[in-house]
Amino acid sequence: MRSPRLVHIFPCWIAALMLVAVAACREPSAAQPRGEVASAPTVVPVAGDALRAGTLALPNALTSVKFAVIGDSGRGTPPQHAIAAQMLRYRKDFKYDFVLMLGDNIYEGPATPEDFRLKFEEPYRELLKSRVRFYAVLGNHDDPRQVSYAPFNMNGERYYSFAPPEDLLTRIATRVEFFGIDSTNLDRAQLRWLDERLAASRAEWKVAFLHHPLYTSGRYRTASRAHRWALEPILTRHQVDAVFSGHEHIYQRSALQKGIQYFVSGGAGSLRLGDGVDASFVARTYDADYHFMLVEIEDKALHFQAISRNGDTIDAGTLRRAGNARQSREDRPTPQDTPVPR
């Protein structure tokens, strides 16, 4: 039985449909500029030998911030275990310290100790033994009480920010801050917190992660417009660099939208064959197998690699900054109340 999940809706579905209709008037394009700037970030795909099965396509620099990304993982099934095994295998060479969990962490249940054991602790046992930390956000299938589960590092909060665990050398070379968003309940208090917290951040790199995508060509394409309307003005105004989301059980990388790189990575335990539809704003999509991501941030570059259950690289590249890393981007007013349909 699916556990109850509160969703904040103002004042009713009619308002939600009105917002979607407004957002639909502006369909994302192949690439949206960030505004009046001298230079903009670029994405350079990786090709050639770096894409061979089992090959790390990341620089693996000494002073970089390294992490993995999984979404829609919590089923306790063989595919989830297979992805966990690949994560462990790649960590032998790429020593990431933490994992972002993009929601639907524990599927279809009240998140009992048995649920946590079967759908999290057993699949990632070896990573947990190696002191890899997991940082989670809630998805629409998650019991809200997951916020108090210590290994998810949410500390009782639906939304939060953190700086990654790192040594002094890395901290000096690369300043990164992560912002976990509860996209199932985008109420006024959370939007205000996000606006203020991003404004106060002194990080060189700002990375957001949440469950519902802002850009997707999959089955939730229409619903994504409401999340975009709510969050994109805040993210662009405060120069967020990358956004990771799940919900769609595919991999997808959008073309840069107002200088932000959006990823959909909802295939660490769930898969929907055929949902990876091409669209003008999609740079890469993949729906043929389960996957996870590895990410590395150093100075002026964010490197990414998406890896399938068999260890094949399905996408890899580098988001590079050019010129001033903190230039203004195109923006819109911040909404006060936002209905978010699921």
C-alpha positions as CSV (number, residue, x, y, z in Angstrom):
1,M,0.0,0.0,0.0
2,R,1.3,3.4,-0.9
3,S,2.1,5.6,2.1
4,P,0.3,9.0,2.4
5,R,2.2,12.0,1.0
6,L,1.1,15.6,1.5
7,V,1.2,17.8,-1.6
8,H,0.8,21.6,-1.3
9,I,-1.8,22.9,-3.8
10,F,-3.1,26.4,-4.0
11,P,-6.0,26.8,-4.2
12,C,-7.0,23.9,-6.4
13,W,-6.3,22.1,-9.7
14,I,-7.8,24.9,-11.7
15,A,-4.9,27.2,-10.6
16,A,-2.5,24.5,-11.5
17,L,-3.9,24.1,-15.0
18,M,-3.7,27.9,-15.5
19,L,-0.1,27.9,-14.5
20,V,0.7,25.1,-16.9
21,A,-1.1,26.9,-19.7
22,V,1.0,30.0,-19.1
23,A,4.2,28.0,-19.0
24,A,3.3,26.1,-22.1
25,C,3.4,29.3,-24.1
26,R,7.2,29.2,-23.7
27,E,8.5,25.8,-24.8
28,P,12.2,25.3,-24.1
29,S,14.5,25.6,-27.1
30,A,17.7,23.9,-28.1
31,A,19.6,26.3,-25.9
32,Q,18.4,29.3,-23.9
33,P,21.0,32.1,-23.3
34,R,21.6,33.4,-19.8
35,G,21.0,37.0,-20.8
36,E,23.4,39.9,-21.5
37,V,26.7,38.3,-20.9
38,A,30.2,38.4,-22.5
39,S,30.5,34.6,-22.4
40,A,28.5,31.6,-21.4
41,P,29.2,28.1,-20.2
42,T,29.6,25.4,-22.8
43,V,29.2,21.6,-22.7
44,V,31.9,19.5,-24.4
45,P,30.9,15.8,-25.0
46,V,33.4,13.1,-24.5
47,A,34.0,10.7,-27.4
48,G,36.4,8.0,-28.5
49,D,38.3,5.6,-26.2
50,A,36.9,7.3,-23.1
51,L,33.5,5.8,-23.9
52,R,34.7,2.2,-23.8
53,A,32.8,-0.1,-21.4
54,G,34.3,0.1,-17.9
55,T,36.4,3.1,-18.6
56,L,36.4,6.2,-16.4
57,A,35.7,9.3,-18.5
58,L,36.5,11.8,-15.7
59,P,39.8,13.5,-15.0
60,N,40.0,12.1,-11.4
61,A,41.9,15.2,-10.2
62,L,43.5,15.3,-6.8
63,T,41.7,18.4,-5.5
64,S,38.2,17.9,-7.1
65,V,34.9,17.2,-5.5
66,K,33.7,13.8,-6.5
67,F,30.2,12.3,-6.0
68,A,27.7,9.8,-7.5
69,V,24.0,10.4,-8.4
70,I,21.1,7.9,-8.2
71,G,17.4,8.4,-8.6
72,D,14.3,6.3,-8.2
73,S,16.4,3.6,-6.7
74,G,14.5,2.1,-3.7
75,R,13.0,-1.1,-4.9
76,G,15.3,-3.8,-3.5
77,T,15.3,-5.6,-6.9
78,P,18.2,-7.2,-8.9
79,P,18.6,-4.2,-11.1
80,Q,19.1,-1.9,-8.1
81,H,21.7,-4.4,-6.8
82,A,23.5,-4.5,-10.2
83,I,23.7,-0.7,-10.3
84,A,25.1,-0.7,-6.7
85,A,27.7,-3.2,-7.8
86,Q,28.8,-1.0,-10.7
87,M,29.0,2.0,-8.3
88,L,31.3,0.1,-6.1
89,R,33.4,-1.1,-9.0
90,Y,33.9,2.4,-10.3
91,R,34.8,3.7,-6.9
92,K,37.9,1.6,-6.9
93,D,39.4,4.2,-9.2
94,F,37.2,7.2,-8.6
95,K,37.0,7.7,-4.9
96,Y,33.7,9.7,-4.5
97,D,32.8,10.5,-1.0
98,F,29.0,10.9,-1.2
99,V,25.9,10.1,-3.3
100,L,23.0,12.3,-4.1
101,M,19.7,10.5,-3.9
102,L,17.0,12.1,-6.1
103,G,13.9,10.8,-4.5
104,D,11.7,7.6,-4.5
105,N,14.4,6.3,-2.2
106,I,12.1,3.7,-0.6
107,Y,9.2,2.6,-2.8
108,E,5.7,1.8,-1.8
109,G,5.6,1.4,1.9
110,P,5.7,3.2,5.3
111,A,9.5,3.0,5.4
112,T,9.8,0.4,8.1
113,P,13.2,-0.9,9.3
114,E,12.7,-3.8,6.9
115,D,12.1,-1.4,4.0
116,F,15.3,0.5,4.7
117,R,17.2,-2.8,5.1
118,L,16.0,-4.4,1.8
119,K,15.8,-1.3,-0.4
120,F,18.8,0.7,0.9
121,E,21.1,-0.9,3.4
122,E,21.6,-4.2,1.6
123,P,22.1,-2.8,-1.9
124,Y,24.6,-0.2,-0.7
125,R,26.2,-2.2,2.1
126,E,29.7,-2.0,0.8
127,L,29.5,1.7,0.1
128,L,28.2,2.3,3.5
129,K,31.0,0.3,5.0
130,S,33.4,2.5,3.1
131,R,31.9,5.5,4.8
132,V,30.3,6.9,1.7
133,R,27.6,9.3,2.7
134,F,24.1,9.6,1.1
135,Y,22.2,12.8,0.8
136,A,18.5,12.3,-0.1
137,V,15.5,14.4,-1.1
138,L,11.9,13.1,-1.0
139,G,10.0,11.8,-4.0
140,N,6.3,11.3,-4.5
141,H,6.6,7.6,-3.5
142,D,8.5,8.4,-0.3
143,D,7.2,8.3,3.3
144,P,7.8,11.8,4.7
145,R,9.3,10.3,7.8
146,Q,12.4,9.4,5.8
147,V,13.7,12.8,6.7
148,S,14.5,11.4,10.1
149,Y,16.4,8.3,8.8
150,A,20.0,9.1,9.8
151,P,21.8,7.6,6.8
152,F,19.9,9.9,4.4
153,N,21.5,12.9,6.2
154,M,18.4,15.1,6.0
155,N,18.4,15.8,9.7
156,G,14.7,16.0,9.9
157,E,14.3,18.6,7.2
158,R,12.4,18.4,3.8
159,Y,14.9,20.8,2.2
160,Y,18.4,21.7,3.2
161,S,21.9,22.7,1.9
162,F,25.3,21.2,2.6
163,A,28.9,21.5,1.7
164,P,30.5,18.2,0.7
165,P,32.9,16.4,3.0
166,E,36.4,17.2,1.7
167,D,40.0,17.7,2.8
168,L,41.5,21.2,3.3
169,L,43.3,21.1,-0.1
170,T,40.0,20.4,-2.0
171,R,38.1,23.0,0.1
172,I,40.6,25.7,-0.9
173,A,40.7,24.7,-4.6
174,T,36.9,24.2,-5.2
175,R,34.1,25.6,-3.2
176,V,30.8,23.8,-3.8
177,E,27.4,23.9,-2.1
178,F,24.5,21.6,-2.7
179,F,20.8,22.5,-2.3
180,G,18.3,19.7,-1.6
181,I,14.7,20.7,-2.6
182,D,11.4,19.0,-1.8
183,S,9.7,19.3,-5.1
184,T,6.6,17.4,-3.9
185,N,5.7,20.4,-1.6
186,L,6.9,23.6,-3.1
187,D,5.3,25.9,-0.5
188,R,6.0,29.6,0.1
189,A,8.3,28.9,3.0
190,Q,10.5,26.6,1.0
191,L,10.8,29.0,-2.0
192,R,11.7,31.8,0.4
193,W,14.3,29.7,2.1
194,L,15.8,28.7,-1.3
195,D,15.9,32.3,-2.5
196,E,17.6,33.5,0.7
197,R,20.0,30.5,1.0
198,L,21.2,30.8,-2.6
199,A,21.7,34.5,-2.2
200,A,23.8,34.0,0.9
201,S,25.9,31.3,-0.6
202,R,29.6,32.1,-1.4
203,A,30.2,28.9,-3.2
204,E,31.9,29.0,-6.6
205,W,29.6,26.1,-7.7
206,K,26.0,25.8,-6.8
207,V,24.3,22.5,-7.4
208,A,20.6,21.8,-6.8
209,F,19.0,18.3,-6.6
210,L,15.3,17.4,-6.4
211,H,12.9,14.7,-7.5
212,H,10.7,16.3,-10.2
213,P,12.5,17.6,-13.3
214,L,12.2,21.1,-14.7
215,Y,13.0,20.0,-18.2
216,T,12.0,16.6,-19.6
217,S,10.7,15.2,-22.8
218,G,9.3,12.1,-21.0
219,R,5.8,11.3,-19.8
220,Y,5.9,14.1,-17.2
221,R,6.7,16.8,-19.7
222,T,3.5,18.8,-19.0
223,A,3.9,18.6,-15.2
224,S,7.5,19.8,-15.4
225,R,6.3,23.2,-16.6
226,A,4.8,24.0,-13.3
227,H,8.0,23.1,-11.5
228,R,9.9,25.2,-14.0
229,W,7.6,28.2,-13.4
230,A,8.2,27.9,-9.6
231,L,11.9,27.3,-9.5
232,E,13.7,28.5,-12.6
233,P,13.5,32.2,-11.7
234,I,15.2,31.5,-8.4
235,L,17.8,29.2,-9.8
236,T,18.8,31.5,-12.7
237,R,18.9,34.6,-10.5
238,H,21.3,33.1,-8.1
239,Q,23.6,31.5,-10.8
240,V,22.9,27.8,-10.0
241,D,25.2,25.8,-12.3
242,A,23.6,22.3,-12.4
243,V,20.3,20.7,-11.4
244,F,19.9,16.9,-10.9
245,S,16.4,15.3,-10.8
246,G,14.7,11.9,-11.1
247,H,11.0,11.0,-11.4
248,E,11.4,10.1,-15.1
249,H,12.8,6.5,-15.2
250,I,15.3,7.5,-18.0
251,Y,18.6,9.4,-18.4
252,Q,18.3,12.8,-20.0
253,R,20.6,15.8,-20.4
254,S,19.1,19.0,-21.7
255,A,20.9,21.7,-23.7
256,L,21.9,24.5,-21.5
257,Q,18.9,26.5,-20.3
258,K,19.8,30.1,-19.2
259,G,23.3,28.9,-18.4
260,I,22.1,25.9,-16.2
261,Q,22.8,22.3,-17.0
262,Y,19.8,20.1,-16.2
263,F,20.1,16.3,-15.8
264,V,17.3,13.7,-15.3
265,S,18.7,10.5,-13.7
266,G,15.8,8.3,-12.5
267,G,17.1,4.9,-13.5
268,A,19.0,3.5,-10.5
269,G,16.2,1.0,-9.7
270,S,13.4,1.9,-12.1
271,L,13.2,1.9,-15.9
272,R,10.6,2.8,-18.6
273,L,11.6,1.7,-22.0
274,G,10.6,4.1,-24.7
275,D,10.1,7.2,-22.5
276,G,13.3,8.9,-23.7
277,V,11.7,11.0,-26.4
278,D,13.8,13.4,-28.6
279,A,13.0,17.1,-28.4
280,S,14.6,20.3,-29.5
281,F,16.0,21.0,-26.0
282,V,17.3,17.5,-25.4
283,A,21.1,17.0,-25.9
284,R,21.1,13.3,-24.9
285,T,18.5,10.8,-23.8
286,Y,18.7,7.1,-22.9
287,D,16.0,4.6,-21.8
288,A,17.5,1.2,-22.7
289,D,18.8,0.2,-19.3
290,Y,19.2,1.2,-15.7
291,H,22.0,3.7,-14.9
292,F,23.7,6.0,-12.3
293,M,26.0,9.0,-12.7
294,L,29.5,10.0,-11.6
295,V,30.3,13.7,-11.3
296,E,33.5,15.6,-10.7
297,I,33.8,19.4,-10.0
298,E,37.1,21.3,-10.2
299,D,37.8,25.0,-10.5
300,K,35.9,26.0,-13.7
301,A,34.7,22.6,-14.9
302,L,32.0,20.1,-14.0
303,H,32.6,16.7,-15.5
304,F,29.8,14.1,-15.7
305,Q,29.5,10.4,-16.8
306,A,26.3,8.3,-17.0
307,I,26.9,4.6,-16.7
308,S,24.6,1.7,-17.4
309,R,24.0,-1.5,-15.4
310,N,26.6,-3.3,-17.6
311,G,29.2,-0.6,-17.0
312,D,28.8,1.0,-20.4
313,T,29.1,4.8,-20.7
314,I,25.9,6.2,-22.1
315,D,26.9,9.9,-21.8
316,A,29.9,11.9,-20.7
317,G,31.1,15.4,-21.0
318,T,32.3,18.6,-19.3
319,L,30.4,21.8,-18.4
320,R,33.0,24.5,-18.8
321,R,32.8,28.1,-17.6
322,A,34.2,30.9,-19.7
323,G,35.0,34.4,-18.5
324,N,33.3,35.6,-15.3
325,A,31.7,32.7,-13.4
326,R,29.1,34.9,-11.9
327,Q,27.4,36.9,-14.5
328,S,23.7,37.8,-14.5
329,R,21.2,35.7,-16.3
330,E,17.8,36.3,-17.7
331,D,15.2,36.2,-14.9
332,R,11.5,36.5,-14.0
333,P,9.7,37.5,-10.8
334,T,9.6,34.9,-8.0
335,P,6.2,33.4,-7.4
336,Q,4.6,33.5,-4.0
337,D,2.5,30.3,-4.1
338,T,2.9,27.5,-6.5
339,P,0.6,24.5,-7.2
340,V,2.5,21.5,-8.1
341,P,0.5,18.6,-9.7
342,R,2.0,15.1,-9.7
